[in-house]
Amino acid sequence: MASTLSYRPRPGEIPTSPGVYRFRDDSGRVLYVGKAKNLRARLSNYFAPLPSLHERTRRMVTTATGVEWTVVGSDIDALQLEYTWIKEFEPPFNVKFRDDKTYPYMAVTLGDEAPRVLVTRNPRIRGAKYFGPYPKIWAVHETIDLMVKAFPIRTCSDSSYKRAMQSGRPCFPGQIGRCGGPCSGRVTIDEHRHLVDDFVSFMNGNDKRFTTEATKRMREAAAVQDYESAARYRDRLQALEAVLDKSAVVLKDSVDSDLFGLAHDELSAAVQQFIVRSGRIRGVRSWTVDKELDLSAAELVDSILQRAYDSGGVVDIPREILVPELPEDAVELEAWLAGLRGKGKVRLRTAQRGEKAALMQTAEINAKNALKLYKTRRSADFVARSQALTDIQDAIGMEQAPLRIECFDVSHLSGTNIVASMVVFEDGLARKDQYRRFSIAESTDDTESIYQVLSRRLAYLTHPEPEPDDTDPEADAVAKPRKFAYPPQLLIVDGGQPQVQAAQRALLESGRTDIQLAGMAKRLEEIWLPDSDYPVILPRNSEALFLLQRVRDEAHRFAITYQRTKRRKDISSVLADIPGLGPARVKALLRHFGSVARLKEAAPDAITEVAGIGPALATAIHAQLNSR
């Protein structure tokens, strides 16, 4: 592989001005769009020697056959042009937003003669005031039903309104008490406009004024024994309080903010947006994002904010936006957002402590759950699983699809408590009944551990352990091999070339030449094959890479779970007889020393460094461990 690219611009050709650049392939398709404060400095990173580039970046620049750039007047112009081009060209190596459904909103058509409230997914109703978005459409209908009890404004269609106003007869919703507009015959256009203003003011967060006023009037009416009026104010107060109960108070009344929770891994990301107005959560949005290049949280935030506040949709930008990490161009983003907002400044901040940090943590938990749900649904798709197995077969060069995949992972704690796991996937689904766990007594490093575990596992393929026939107690237990004796088509180890070589040694010694071997390195998500100088790179959004990542992560989870269980049992059995040493102190000892072996070597003075362990208890621990 050449160390440089043939289309690399000559020195001095790239300007040092702000701008936007595009990588294209030989067919002219735009592969990637990016922005830079200094085009020459940014593009020089892509034209570094190829072996030094990130694996995904190297794949992008070697797929491209040319690069072009456009100089702009400022960093903000670069930000706007970048987003315009991403929307226009949909480059495969840029961040892709999945499940970007249109959320339902509550809209009040302030531009109409008699404004109406309605549920809509159309973000471009002229003169309308929007509230939301809402996660479910029933939540919007429920809120409207409660609000019109307190502020009876128009809910009927425009055609019903015109017909009622021309004929002088109330509209049908008005006849059954579901519409309070001028078409119902109960209020004038001016009186209705006043109700609409109150409706909008309440939804904007000015709720205390209305609840206080309703309470005051209810009490005044009751004091003069006007019980009918008191009942009306009571019903209005109950409706207002019901709306408020459905939007939880999370921050101070004066806080208007948007919070973005983010959870991501090597392939995907999930975003959760909380829209907080007057201290209450007024709307929720979520996205799932596919990543092609390896992007940090800060780089993801940049793309997410551009997408969230796209001027083509409903734009309601608060003064403060809370994000997990500040992007590199935070100042330019603030200026761009302030321009969209049209009034005052916009601040990007990270929540460090207090109520905002707690709410940000809640948003991140929701994002993690959304990412987990996205992966679960994706793995449950039969068509996607079939495509994944076919793609793995083609990418690795197998003769048949890997219907049975086994993956091995080694886990240890600073070289001690070495364990390993084996997980099994058949037809792209986990077979947890066939998982296996291994304890490793001694090992010099991970490669030696991989060799030991695979040698033990492959021995069952050569000499399968029989499984007794439970239906015939007197039958000879040789005719029914255990599930552990079924050979996989694909064997995966967690790691790169060193781990693959160790596994290859075990395969050769066992005489198995019918099993395909591969290693999966976590940092770059590349696939290493035996005797290969370069890894196999699968597309970041491919079903094949998604399945292999899930298999590898499941093996890692299973190994870690076994190690923790084994460690707890070891410590509990050794220290269970010591008075005054409960589970919390045992956990603190383990956290401090890492293992029973290191705790055994520690002097009593060193043991007292652990919180809650006094000299007498430390002496008892030391004596108990060294008496065994």
N, C-alpha and C positions, 0 to 999 in steps of 0.2 A: 504494500500500500504506500503510495506517495505520501510524503510528509507535508506537502502543501497542496493548495487547490489551484487548478488551472485558471479559474476566473478571478483570482485574487486581484483587486485593483492595485495599480502601481503606487509606490510611496508618494504622498503629496496629492493624490487624486481626490481623496476623501476630504471634504471640508471639516472644519472644527466647529461648525455652527450647530444649533439645535435642528433636529429633523426627524424624519421617519424613514425607515428602510424596509425593503421587501426582498426576500429570497424567492427565486423562481426555479422551476425545474425545466427540463428540455421541451416540454409542451407549452410552456408559458404560464402554468398554474402557479399561483402564489402559495408558497409553502409556509411562510412565517412573516409576520409583521411586527416590528418593534419600534420604539421611540428612543431618543437619546438626547441628552443635553449637549453632548459632544460626539458627533457621528464618527469621527476618526478614532476616538478613544474606545467607543463601544464596539465598532466593527472590527477593530484590531483583535478583540478577544475571540472572535469567530475564526480568524485567520492565523491563530497560533498553530504550532506543529500539531498535526492530527492526534498523535498518541497522547498529548497532554490534555485534549479536550474531554469533557464529560461524554460518556458513551452515547447519550441521546442527542447531544449537540453535534457530535461527530456524524451521527446518522443523518441529521437534518442538512448539514453543510455539504456532505458527500452526495446526498440526493439532489440538492440544488445544482444548477448549472450557471447561475448568475445572480448578482445582487444589484439593486438599484436603490437610490435614495432621493428624498425630496427635502430641500432645506426650507425651513419655516422661520417666521419672525421671532417666535418666543417659545419657551418650554410649554406654555399652555396651548399654543397652536399645535405643537407636536402631539400633545395629549389628545386633542380633539381629532386630529387627522388620523392618528393611530386607531382610535375607536371606530371612525368612519370606515376605514379600510378593512378592519376586522369584520365589521358587519357586512361589507360589500363582498369580500373575497372568501370569507369563511376559511381561513388557512388551517390545514390539518394539524400543524404543530403548535398553534395557539390554543389557549384554554377553550374547552367546549362546554357549554352549559346544557345539561340534560334536565328533563322533567320541568322545563321552564313554562309551566302551564299558566294560563291567564287566570288570575285570582278574582273572585267576586268583590265588588266594591258597593258601598252605599253612596248614591249620588243624589244631590239636590240641584235641580235645574234652575239656578238663580237667574238665568237669562230669559226665562219664560215670564209671561204676564202673571200667571199664578204658578209659582214653582211647585214641582212635585218631587216626592222622594221615591226612589226606585232602586232595584238591584240590577247591576250591570257589570259586564266584563269589558265594555267599550271604554277605553281611557280617553276618548277624544270628543266627548259631548261638549259642544261650545257653551261656555258660560256656566258649566256645572261645577259644584263643589263636591270633592270626593272625600270619603272617609273609609279607612281600611288600609290595606286589603284584609279580608277575612279568610281564615283557613278553609271554612266550609260555607256553602251557600245558605244552609239552614240557619247559620249563625247570623247572617245579615237579615234574613226574614224575621227572625226572632227579635232582633234589636229594633227593627222598624215597627213591628207590632207593638212593642212596649213604648216606643217614642211617640207614636201617633196617639196613644192614650193620654200622654202628657201635653203634646203639642199637635193637635188635630189638623194636620196640613194635607194637601191634596195627594192622593195616591192613584187616582184613576188615569187612564191613558189620555193622550192628547185628543184623540178622536171623540172619546166620551165627553171630555171637557168642552170641546167646541159644540157638540150636539146639545149638551145641557144648557150652555150659555145662550145658544140661538133659540131653543125651544122654551126656555124658562122652566123646564122640568129638571129636577135633580138627577144627576148621573146615577147609574145603578149601584156602584159602591157607596154613594152617598145615601141612597135609600135604605141600605142595610147597615148603615153606621160605620162603614169602613173608609170613608173619604170625608175630609173636613174642609175641602177647598170651597171657593166661591160657587162652584158648580153644584154644591150640595144645598145651597140656598140659606145656609146658616150664618155666613160671614160675608163681608164685602171684600173687594180685592185689597184694599188698604189694610183692613184688619188681618186678612190672611198673610199679607207680607210681613206684618209684625210678628205673627206666629212663626213664620219661616225664619226670621232673624233670630228669634229665641231658640228655635230648633238647632240652627247652625252654631250659635254661641254655646249652647250646652255641649254639643258634640266636639267643639273646639277645646273644651276643658273648663269652661266657666260654669261648673256645675254647682258650686256651693251657693251661688246667688239664688239659683232657682229652687234648690231644696230648702234653703232658709226662708225664702218668700212663701213657698207652699205651706211650710209648717206654720208660719206666722198667720197667714190668712185662714188656715184651718182652725186655729185656736180662736181667732177673732170671731169667726162665724159661729163656732160652738158657744162662745161666751154670750152671744146675743140670741142663742137658740135657733139660729138659721142652719138647721141640721142638714138640709139638702145641699147647701153650698159647702158646708164642712165636709160632707161625704165626697163631693166632687174634688175638693182639694186633697182629701185623704187618698183618693184613687190616683190622683196625679202624683202625689208624693211617693206612693208605693211603686208606680211605674218608673219614676226617676231613680229610685233606690235600686230597683231590679236591674236597670241598665248599668248602674254603677257597680253593682255586685258582680256583673259579668266581665268587667274590665278591672283586673286586680290593681290595687295600689302598690307600686313597687319603688317609687322615688318621691321626692318632695313635689309639692303642687306646682312649683315654678319650673320644673324640669321638662324640657322638650328635647328629646334625643332619639337617635336611632342606634341600636346596638347590633353588631354583627358577630355572631359566634361561628367559629370555624373548626372543622375536624378534617384532617386529610392524611393520606398515606402516599405511597409512591405512585399510585395510579389514579386515584379519585379524591374528591373533596366534597364536603357537604357544608352548606352555608345556612345559617338561621338568622333572620333579621327580626328584631323586636322593635316595633314602632311605638315609642313612648311619648305621649302628649299629656301635659299637666300631671306628670307623675304616674299615669296609668297606661297600661299596654293597650293600645287602640288597634293594633294590627300585627299580623305575623306573615312573613314570607319565607320560603325556603327554596334552595336550588341544590342540584347535584352537578358537580363539575368533573369532567374527564381531563386529565393532564397528559400531555404528550411529552413535553420537556420536563426536566426536574426543576420545580419551582418552589421557592420558599414561601412561608406564610405571608411575608410582606409583599412578595410579588403577586401572590394570589389576591390579596386585599386590593391591589391596584385594579385588577381586572374586575373584581366583584363590585367595587364602587362605581365603575363606569357602567356596568350592566344594570345595577340597582337604580341608578338615577338617569337612565336613558331618557333624553328629552322627548322621545317618541311616545312615552307612556305617561302615567300620572306622576307628576313631579311634586313632591311635598318634602322639601329638604329642611331639616331643623338647623338650629344654630350649632349643635354639637353632634358629632358622629363618633361613636366608640368602636374601635377595631382591636383585634388581637395584637397586631404589630403595625407600626407606622411604615408605609412604603417609602422608598427612596425619594420619590417626587411628591411628598406630602404637601409641600408648599404650593406646588402647581395644581395639585388636586383641590386644595382648599380654594384657590382662586377660581378654578373652573366651576366648582360647586356653588361658590358665591354668585357667579355669573348666572347659573341656572336658577338659583333661588331668587335673585333679583332684588334682595334687600338684606343689608347687613352682611357680616362675615360668617364663614363656616369654619369650625375648628375640628380637626381630626385629633383624637386623643386615645390613649390607652388607659383603661381603668386599673388603678394600682391597689386601691383599698376601699373599704366601706361598702355602701349599698350598691353602687354602680359595679364594683368588682364582683359582688355576689350575683347580680343580675347577669353580668357577662358570663359568669360560670354556668348559670342556668342555660343561657343561650348555647354555650359550648356543649353542654350535656345533651341538649336537643339535637345539635348538629351531629354529635357522635351517634346518637340513636338513629338519626336519619341516614347516616352513612352505612351503619350496620344493616338497616332495613333495605337499603338500595342494593347492597351486596347479596343479601339473602334472597331477595326477589330475582336478582339477576342469575344467581346460581341455580334457582329452581326452574328456570326456563329450559325446557327440553331442547328446543331448537338451538338455543345459545350453547348448551352443553355439547350437543352434537357437532356444532361448528367449531367449538374449542378443541375437541379431540381430533377433528380433521386437520385443523391448523397446526396443532402440535405435531401430528404425524408428518405433515409437509415440511415444517420448519426444521425438525430434527432429522428428517430423512429416514423415517421408520417404514417398514414394509406394511404394517397395519396400524390402525388406530390403537392408542394405549387404553384399552377398556379397563385394565386394572393398573393403577398407579400406587406405588409405595414410596413414602418419603420418610427419611431418617434425620433426626436432629439430636445433637449432643448438648447437654446443659450441665454446668458445674458452677461452683461457688469458689472463686479464687483457686481453682485447681483441686478442690475437695468436693466430696459428695457428687461424684460424676455419675450421671444417668443419661439414658438415651430413650428416644421414643420412635415408634414406627406407626404411621397412620396409613390407612388404606382408603382409596377412592375407586369406586367401580361405576362406570358409566357417568363419571363426573360428579358422583354423590359420595359423601362420607359413609364408610361402613364401620361404625364405631365398635361393633361387636368383634371386629378383627384387629383392633388396635393392640399393640404390644408395648411393654415397658421393659427396659434393661437397666440393670445395675452394673457398674463397671468398678472393679476393685482397685486396679492400678492402671494408670495411663500417663504417658509423658506429655501428650498434647491432644488436640482435637482430631488430628489425622489418625493417630494411633487408636483413639476411641472409635472413630468411624470404621477403621479396619476390623477392630474386635467385634463390634456389633454386627457388621455385615457378614463376617465369617460365621458368627453364631446363627444368624438368620438363614444364610445360604445352606448351612448344614442340614436344615430341615427339608430343603429341596432335594438334597442327595439321599438323605436317610429320614424320610418322613416319620413323624411320631404317630402311631395309630391311635384312633379314637374308638373307644368301646361302643358297641351297638347297644343302646339303652333298652331297645325292645326285646333283646334276647340276652339275658344275664349269662347264659352258658356259652354264648358264641365266642369264637376266638377273635380278639380285638386286633385284627390285621387288615381287614378288608375295607375299612372306612377311614381314609386319611383326614387329618385335621385341616381346618381352613388355613392354618399357618403354612401348610405345604403347597398351597396354590402359588405358582410363580407369577410375578407381575410382568407386564410387557414393558413398563417403564419404571426405573428405579431412580429416585431423586435424593440427593444429599444436599443439606443446607450448607452452602459454601462455594468457593471458587475452585481453581485448578488444584491446589494442594489436597483438598477434600476429595475431589474427583479422582485424583491419582491413587489415593489410599483406597477408595472404593473399588477402583479398577483392579488393584492388586488382589483384593478379596475375591472378586469375580473370577479372575484368571486362575487363582489357586483352587477355586471350587469347580472349575471346568465349565462354568456357565457362559456360553457365547450367544444365547438366545434372548438375553435381557439387555435392553437399551439403558445406558447409564447417562445421567445428566446431573450437573450441579447448578444451584440457583443462588447467586450472590445477592444479598439483600440490598446493599447500598445502591446499586445501579440496576437491579432487577434484570441482569443478563443471564443467559443460559450457557453454561460451559459444558462441552462434550470432551470425551477422552481424546488425547493426542491432537487437540485443536489449539492453534495459536491465538485465535480470535473468538470471542463469544458470539452466540446467536442472539440477535436483537429482535424481539417481537414488538409490534406496534403497541404503544402505550394504552390504546383504547380497545385492544383486541380481546376477544373472549378467551383466547388461548393463554395470554399472560394473566388474565384475571383468574382463571382456574388454577394455574400453576402457583400464583401468589397465595391463593386460598389454601392449597394443599400444604405449601411451605409454612404458612402462618399457623395452620392447625397442628402441624408437627411440633412447632416451637411452643405453642400453648400447652400441648399435652406433655412435653418434656418438662417445662417449667412447673406445671401442676404436680407432676410426680416428684420432682426434686423437693418442692416445698413440703409435700406430704411426708416424704421420707425424712426430711430434716426435722420436722416437728415430732415425728415418732421417735427418732433417735434421741433428741434432747429430752423429751418427756420421759422416756424409759430410764435415762441415766439420772435425771434430776428429780424424779417424781417423789423419792423418799425423803427429800430434804424439807424439813418444816419451814414454813414461811416463804417458800418459793412457789408462787402461783404462776398461772399462764402469762400474765402481763410481764412479770420479771424475767421469765424464761425467754419471752420474745425480745425483751430489751437486751438480754445477754447475747442472744443470737445475732441481733442487729449490730452489736458492738464488736463481737469477736468473729462472727461469720460462720463458725462451725464448732462442734464439740471438741475436735482435736486441738484447735487453737485455744479454746477455753481451758482445756486440760493443761496446756503448757503455761498458762498465765499464773503469775504469783497472786496471793491474796490481795496485795496492795493494788495490783492492776485491776482486779475484779471489782474493787470498791469504786473505781472510776465510773461504773455503770450506775445510773440514777436509781435510787431505791435500794441499793445493795450496801449494807453497813459492814464493818470489820468482822463481826461475829458470823454473819451470813456468808461473807466471802470466804472465811476460814472453813466453814462447813461445806461449801461448794468445792473448794480445793481438796479437802480431805475425801469427800465422796468420790470425786473423779479419779483421784490418784490411788484409791483403795481397790479399784476394779482391775 
